[in-house]
Amino acid sequence: MLQLNYHMTRFILSAPDIRHLPPDVGVEIAFAGRSNAGKSSALNTLTGQKSLARTSKTPGRTQLINLFETAENCRLVDLPGYGYAEVPEEVKRKWQKSLGEYLQMRNSLRGLVILMDIRHPLKELDVNMINWAVDANLAVLVLLTKSDKLASGAMKKQVREVREALSELNADIEVEPFSSTKKVGVDKLKAKLNQWFSELSIPDETSEE
């Protein structure tokens, strides 16, 4: 299995839509979530770089598709946040369109990390995103962020309830607590990304027979 050094992750580019992305080759693992789910903070914690992904106290700061390279042909993608954001409706529609196009048309997208605030999980847009991923046969890792905001018992109860709710989909979905502040769940995130990149980087030798 690949053991990628996520500290070596570097920013490649920001794109307003898929037409401005690099060639559709290799493997991309995308991070998606509501605008206040802590997506950028999770990426910074994963890579040990405080400002790799831009963070802001204002939800909705990520309005572009942001690509980061961890190793050759192994990329992490920070997608535009969905849901609440204090931006004009026209701007919101534009970046929701770019999000939809990426999810539906990007062939190198092979796994999805969906981040949800552990205090407010499984909102309608989160469920829609998970259902889309299941329909597309994408593996999903759900990170319940800001887990340090709950006491241990309440945190475990919330994780258990989300796991039970998503188990009904009979899909490749894992659920883990995560905290950028306390570094909870970082090792499990790295292990899952290593697994995905390893599995998906192995060429299918039977495909051309």
C-alpha positions in Angstrom: 0.0 0.0 0.0 1.2 3.5 -0.8 2.3 5.5 2.2 2.0 9.1 1.0 3.6 12.0 2.8 0.8 14.4 3.0 3.1 17.1 4.4 4.5 17.3 0.8 1.2 18.2 -0.6 1.4 21.3 -2.8 -1.2 23.6 -4.3 -1.6 23.2 -8.1 -4.4 25.6 -9.1 -7.9 27.0 -8.6 -10.4 26.6 -11.3 -13.8 28.1 -11.8 -15.1 25.0 -13.6 -13.9 21.7 -15.0 -12.8 23.2 -18.3 -9.9 24.9 -16.5 -8.7 21.8 -14.7 -5.5 19.8 -15.6 -5.8 16.7 -17.8 -8.4 14.2 -16.5 -5.8 11.4 -15.6 -4.6 9.9 -12.3 -6.7 9.7 -9.1 -8.5 12.5 -7.4 -10.1 12.3 -3.9 -12.4 15.2 -3.3 -13.4 16.9 -0.1 -17.0 18.2 0.0 -19.2 19.6 2.7 -21.5 22.5 3.7 -19.8 25.9 3.8 -19.3 25.8 7.5 -18.3 22.2 7.9 -14.5 22.8 8.4 -13.3 21.5 5.0 -10.3 23.8 4.6 -9.3 23.3 8.2 -9.3 19.5 7.7 -7.1 19.7 4.7 -4.7 22.0 6.5 -4.6 19.5 9.5 -4.1 16.5 7.2 -1.1 18.1 5.4 0.3 19.9 8.5 0.3 23.2 6.6 -1.6 26.0 8.3 -2.4 27.9 5.1 -2.5 25.3 2.3 -6.3 25.6 2.0 -7.7 29.0 2.7 -9.8 29.2 5.9 -12.2 32.0 7.0 -14.7 32.6 9.8 -17.0 33.5 6.9 -18.7 30.4 5.5 -18.4 30.0 1.8 -14.9 31.2 1.2 -14.1 28.3 -1.1 -15.8 29.3 -4.3 -13.5 27.5 -6.7 -12.3 24.0 -7.4 -8.9 23.9 -5.7 -6.5 21.1 -6.6 -3.5 19.9 -4.5 -0.9 17.3 -5.6 0.3 14.8 -2.9 2.3 12.6 -5.3 2.4 12.1 -9.0 -1.1 11.5 -10.3 -2.5 11.6 -6.7 -4.5 14.7 -6.1 -6.7 16.1 -3.3 -9.5 18.4 -4.3 -11.2 21.1 -2.2 -14.7 21.5 -3.7 -16.9 24.6 -3.3 -18.9 24.5 -0.1 -22.6 23.8 -0.5 -25.4 25.2 1.5 -25.4 28.4 3.5 -23.1 31.2 2.5 -23.4 35.0 2.6 -22.8 35.6 -1.1 -25.0 36.9 -3.8 -27.5 34.3 -5.3 -25.9 34.6 -8.7 -22.4 33.7 -7.3 -23.9 30.8 -5.4 -25.6 29.4 -8.5 -22.4 29.7 -10.5 -20.2 27.7 -8.1 -23.0 25.1 -7.4 -23.0 24.5 -11.1 -19.2 24.0 -11.2 -19.5 21.6 -8.2 -22.2 19.6 -10.1 -20.2 19.4 -13.3 -17.1 18.2 -11.4 -19.0 15.5 -9.6 -20.7 14.2 -12.7 -18.0 14.5 -15.4 -14.6 14.2 -13.8 -13.4 10.7 -14.5 -10.4 10.8 -12.2 -12.7 11.4 -9.2 -12.6 8.1 -7.4 -13.4 8.8 -3.7 -15.3 11.4 -1.7 -14.6 12.7 1.8 -17.8 14.4 3.0 -17.5 16.6 6.1 -20.3 17.4 8.4 -20.4 19.3 11.7 -21.0 16.6 14.3 -23.6 18.8 16.0 -25.7 19.1 12.8 -25.1 16.0 10.7 -27.1 14.6 7.7 -28.7 17.8 6.6 -30.7 17.5 3.3 -27.7 18.6 1.2 -25.4 16.2 2.9 -27.8 13.3 2.3 -28.2 14.4 -1.4 -24.4 14.4 -1.8 -24.1 10.9 -0.2 -26.9 9.5 -2.3 -25.2 10.9 -5.5 -21.9 9.3 -4.5 -23.6 5.9 -3.9 -25.4 6.1 -7.3 -22.0 6.9 -8.9 -20.3 3.9 -7.0 -17.9 6.2 -5.3 -16.4 5.2 -1.9 -17.3 7.7 0.8 -15.6 8.6 4.1 -17.8 10.8 6.3 -15.9 12.9 8.7 -18.0 14.3 11.6 -16.0 17.5 12.2 -15.6 19.6 15.3 -16.0 16.5 17.5 -14.2 18.3 20.3 -17.3 20.4 20.7 -19.1 17.5 22.3 -18.4 15.5 25.4 -17.0 12.0 24.8 -20.3 10.2 25.4 -22.3 12.6 23.2 -19.7 12.3 20.5 -19.8 8.5 20.4 -23.6 8.5 20.4 -23.7 10.9 17.4 -21.1 8.8 15.5 -23.1 5.6 16.2 -26.4 7.2 15.1 -24.9 8.5 11.8 -23.3 5.1 11.1 -26.7 3.4 11.7 -28.5 5.8 9.5 -26.1 5.4 6.6 -25.8 1.6 7.0 -29.2 1.4 5.4 -27.7 2.4 2.1 -25.6 -0.8 1.9 -22.8 1.2 0.3 -19.1 1.7 0.8 -19.4 4.4 3.5 -17.3 4.8 6.6 -18.0 7.3 9.4 -15.4 8.7 11.7 -15.2 11.6 14.2 -12.7 14.3 13.4 -11.3 17.4 15.0 -8.8 19.8 13.4 -8.2 21.4 16.8 -7.5 18.1 18.8 -6.1 16.2 15.8 -8.8 13.5 16.2 -9.3 11.2 13.3 -6.3 12.4 11.3 -4.5 9.0 11.3 -7.7 7.3 10.1 -8.1 9.9 7.4 -4.6 9.3 6.2 -5.0 5.5 6.3 -8.2 5.7 4.2 -6.6 8.0 1.6 -3.6 5.8 1.4 -5.9 2.8 0.8 -7.9 4.6 -1.9 -4.8 5.9 -3.7 -3.2 2.5 -3.6 -6.2 0.6 -4.9 -7.1 3.1 -7.6 -3.5 3.6 -8.8 -3.1 -0.1 -9.7 -3.6 -0.5 -13.4 -6.3 -3.0 -14.5 -4.3 -5.4 -16.6 -7.4 -7.1 -17.8 -9.1 -4.0 -19.2 -7.4 -4.2 -22.6 -7.7 -7.9 -23.3 
